[in-house]
Amino acid sequence: MLVLGFMVACAGTLGVEPASAPSVDELEKAALQQRRAIVRGSANLKSMEYKNGSATAHAGFIMKLWLEPSKSRRDLWWLKGAEEKSARQIDCRNCERNGYNVLWDETELPSGTIVVSFVKMGPEYNSPQRKLLDLRMLGLVPVHVNSLTGFHLESYLTRTDRDKPTVKRDVWKGQECWLIQYVDVWKSNIHIWICPQKGNSVVRMISEDKGRDGVLWLSSIESTVESVGRSGLWFPSLCVFERIRDGKPDAREVLEITDLSLNEPIPPEVFSLAGMDIKDGTTISGVPELGSWHWKDGQIQRNTAAPRFPGAISSESTWRKWVAWIGVGAALLSACFFVLYIARRRRNTTAN
C-alpha cells in the first residue's frame, strides 16, 4: 500500500506521469485489505433520505452498531422528521446465548412492555433479509445503506466475472486517484476511484446501466474518509448515495458515521442483556429450558407471580402435573370398561 501511495506522490511532486500504473489487482486488493483488517468495531450511523431532488428529508434512522468476530448487535431508531425518534429496536446475534438472536422493541404498550425474545438462529439467518449490516461494507457499494446486506466485500472489487478492467490516473476533490473501469456481467458500466493518499480507500463509485424500460440509471456513492484512532485504518465519516433516473434526481441518502472505533476492545456487557437497559418486569421468552422468566435488577429471574385469572395454570410444572393426573384417570377408566366388557361376554357365554 505504501508503494502505491509513493508512486502517486512522486508523480505529483515531479509533475510527470508515473512510469507505470499499478495493476487493477494490486489496487483492489489494497483497498480490500483496509476492510479485511477490521476484526471488531463500533459506530453510530445517522441516515437521512431525500426523494426527487427534495431538500427536505422524508425518512431516516439512527443506528448503533457493534461488531465482533462471532457476535454483532444493532440498536435502531426510526426518525420521524428531522430528530423525533421511534422507540429503540434491538437485534443482537449470539448475545447471552450462542446460536440465539435476541430481539426487543422498547415500545411501551398500554398493558406493559414487549417481551424480550430469544430466537434460535437457523440457515435462514444467512439471507439478506435476516443479516445485520456489516460495518465493513460502508462506501463499497453504490446502494442505500439498508440494501448492503445483499452484498459482500468482493461484490465490486476483485470480481472475476467481468470484462477486463482498465486503470488510469484521475483527480477527485483535489486528491490524486486511480480510476478503475469495467463492464460487469449485467452489462453495467462500473467506475471506481481509489485514493492512495487515503489508505487506498474507495472514495467514489458509480454504476451506470439501463433499466427494463430502456432508461439510463446512474447510482453513485461518495465517501469522505479519515484515519481512525490507533487502528491505522482509513474509514468513511460520511457517505452520500445518489440515484439518477434519465438525468433527473430520484433518490439521495446522506449517512453520517460518528463515534467510530476500529479494532478496539468492546465491553462484554454490550452483547448481554445487562447492557441493553431493559426495563424491570420485562418478560423473557423463547428458550424452553428457561421456562417462565422476567428481567429484574440487572438479571433474569424466575416468575413467581400468581395466576392472572382464576384457574389459570401458573407454570409449566403445574401443567405437567395436570397432564399426568388426566393420563392416570384415563387409564383407570379404560381398565374399568375392559373389565365390564369381559364380564358381560362371560355372562352371555354361560347363558348360551
N, C-alpha and C positions, 0 to 999 in steps of 0.2 A: 504493500500500500504506500510506503514511503517513496518507493521508486516512482510510482505513478504520479504522486504529488510533485516530486522533484523534477520530473520531465516537464510538467506544465509550468512550474515556477521558473525554470531556466529559460524556457521559450519566451515567457512574458518579460523577463529581465533583459534578454538579448534582443528582443524584437524580431525573432526569426521563428520559423516553424520548427518543431522538434524533428529529429532525423527520422523517426518512425513512430507511429501511434501505437499504443498498447493494443493487444488483441481484445476483441469483444469478450472472449472467455475470461481473460485476466480482469477486465473491468467489472464484469458482472459478479465474478467470484469475490472480488474485493468488496463490492457493495453488500453482498450477502453475508460476508464474514462479520460485518458490523452487527448484523441482526442475530446471527447464529451464536455470537459471543454472549448474548443476553440469556442468562440461565434463570434469573429471577428479577422481578421489578414491580414497581407500583406507580400509579399515576392517577391524576384527576383529569377527566375529559369534560369539556362543555361543547355541545354541538348546537348550532343554530342553522335552521333550514329556511331557504327562500325559494319562491316559485316565480317563474316567468319574468325574471328581472326585477321583482319587487324589492324595495329597500326595507320592508318590514318582514321579520321572521314569522312564519306560520306554524312552526313546530320546533321542538328541540328537546334536549335531555342533558342531565348531568350524570356522570358515571365515575365511580371509583373502581379501579382495577388492581388486583394483586395477583402476581404470577409466580409460582414455584414449579420445580420440575414435575411434581406429581399432584399439585394442588392449584386451584385457581378460585378466585372469588370476584363477583361483580355486585356492586350496590348501585341501583339505578333509580333516578328520579325523573319523571317526565315533566317537562316545563309547560306551564300554562301562561302564555305571554312571555315576557322577557325574563322574569325572575320567579314568579309563583310556581312552587314545586308540588308535585303529587307526593303521596306517601312513598317511603322507600321500599324498594323491592330487592330482596337478597337472593342471590343464586350462588351457591358455594359447592365446589366439587371436591370430594374426598375430605370434607371437613367433618371433624368429630369422629366419623367412622369411614374407613376406607371402603370404596365401592358404592358410596351413597352420595346423593345430591341433596343438599339442604336448601329448602325453599321457604321463604317467608315474605309476606306482604304486610307492612306496618299499618295498613288502612284500618282505622277504627270503625267498628260496626256497632249498631245500637245494642246488640246482645253481647258485645265483648270484643276480643281480638281474634284475628285469623290464626289458625293453627300453624305451628312450625312443622313442616312435613319433611320426613326422610324418604327419599325415593331411590330405590335400588337401581343403579345405572346398568343398562344393557347395551347391546350393539347400536341401538338407535341413537345413542349419545354421540356417535361419530358423524351424524348427519349435520349438514349446515344449519338446519333448523334448531338443533339442540346444542350445538357448540357454543362456548363462550368466546368472546372476542379475544384474539391473540394480540397482545400489546405489540409484539414484534412486527405485525403486518402494517402498521400505520404508515401511510405515504408510499406504499409499494404497489398499489393497485388503484386505477382511476375509477373508483366507485364510492358510493355513500358508505360511511363507516359501518353501518349496520349490515351491509352486504359482504363485509370482509370475511365472514365465517365460511363463505363458499369458495375461498381461495387459499393458497398456501404460498410459502416463500418463493417457490420457483414457478409461480403462475405466469410471470412475465420475464423473469431473469433466468438465463441458462437453459431455457426450454429447447428441446431438440426438434419438435415438430413445427418448424417454421422455415421460411426461405432464408438463405444465407444472409445474416445481418451485416451491416456496414457500420463503420465508426469514423467520425471526423471531429475536429475541434469546433467549439462553439462558445458563445458567451451568454450567460443567463444572469440578469440582475447584477452586471458588473463582475461576475465571477467566471473565470476560465472553467470550461466544462468539456467533457467528451459527450458527443451526441451519438447514440446507438439507434439505428433504424432497421426495421424489418417488417415483413408481411407474415402474419400468423396463419394458423391452419384454417381460421374462419375468414381469411382474406381481409382482415383489419390491418390498417397501417399503424404501426406502433413506433413511437418516438420516446426515447428515454435519455434524460440528461443526468450525468454523473459528475459530481464536483470533487476532484482530488483534494482541494484545499479544505474541504469539509468532511474529511474522513472517508472519501469515496462514497459519499451518500447520494442516493437518488433524490434530486431536488425538484424534478419535474417529470411528468409522464403524460403522454397524450395517446389516445386510441381513436382512430377515425374509421368509420365503416358506414355502410348503407343498411337501413332497416328494411323490413319486408315490403314497406311501401315505396322503397327506392329513394327515400330522403336521406341526406347525409347527416349522421350523428357524430358529434365530437365530444368525447369525455376526457377531462384532464384533472390531474391532481398536482398541486404545487406545495412544496414544503419549505418552511423556514427551519433549518437545523442548527443545533447548538451542541457544544461539548457538555457532557453530563458528568458533573462531580468528579469523583475519584475513579470512575469506571474507565475513563479514557475513550469512551464511545461517543459518537455523534448520533443525535436523535431529534426528530421534529418537535418543535414547540408550537407550531401552527401548521395545519393542513387545510388547504382550500380546494374543494372539489367543485367542478363546474360541468354541466352538461348542456350542450347547444344543439338544437334541432333545426336544420335547414337555415343556419345562420342566425337563429333567434335564441335568446336565453330560455332554457327550460327548467333547470334546477341548479341550486347552489347550496353548498354546505360549508360553514366555517367551523373548524374544530380546533379548540384551544387545548393544549396539553400543559398542565401545571403540576407542581409538587412531584416532579419526576424523580424516581430513584431507580438505578440500574445496578444489579449485582451486589446490592447492599442487603444485610440480613433483614428479614421481615419478622416482626414479633409473632411467636407461635399462636397467641390468642386470636390473631386475625382469622385463622382457619378453625376457630372453635366457636361454640355457642356463646361462651363467656365474652367474646369480643364483638358481639353483634348488638349489644344494648337491647336485649329482648325484655319486654315488659313482664313483671311478675304476674304469675297466674296464667300465662300463655300455655296452651296445651301442646304437647309434643306427640307426634304420631308418625306411623309408618314403619316402625321397627317392631315386629311381632314379639320378640323375646323381651322387649322392654315393658310390654303391657300398657297400662294407662298411667301416663306421667304428665308433669307440667314443669314449667320453669319458675324457680323462686330463689331469691338470694344468691344469684350467680351460679346456680347448679340445677340439674334435673332432679326432681323429687317425685316420689310415687303419690298418686292421687289417693286421698283418704276421705274425701267429701262424701256425704250421704247421698243416696239416690235423689234425682231431681223431681221424681214423681212417685206416688205410692206404687209399690210392686215392681219398681224398676230394678233391673239387675245391675248391681253396683260395680262388679268386677268380673274379670274373665274366670277367676277361680270359682266364684259363686255360680256362674253359668255352667261350668263343667260339673259341679255337684248336682245341679238340677237335671242335666242330661243323664248323669249316672243313675239317679233315682228313677227317672222316667224309664230308662232301659230295664232296670230291675223289675219295675212294675209291669212292663210289657211282657217280660219273660215269665213272671208268675201267672199272669192272666192267660198266656198261651198254654202253659202247663195245665191249668185248670180245665181249659176247653179240651185238651187232648185226653185227660183222664175221663171226662164226661163222655167223650166220643167212644172210647174203648169200652166203658161200662155199658153204653147203650147197645153196641154191637154184640157184646156177650149176652145181653138180655134177649135180643132178637134171635140169636143163635139157639139159646135154650128153649125159647118158645116154639121154635120150629121142630 
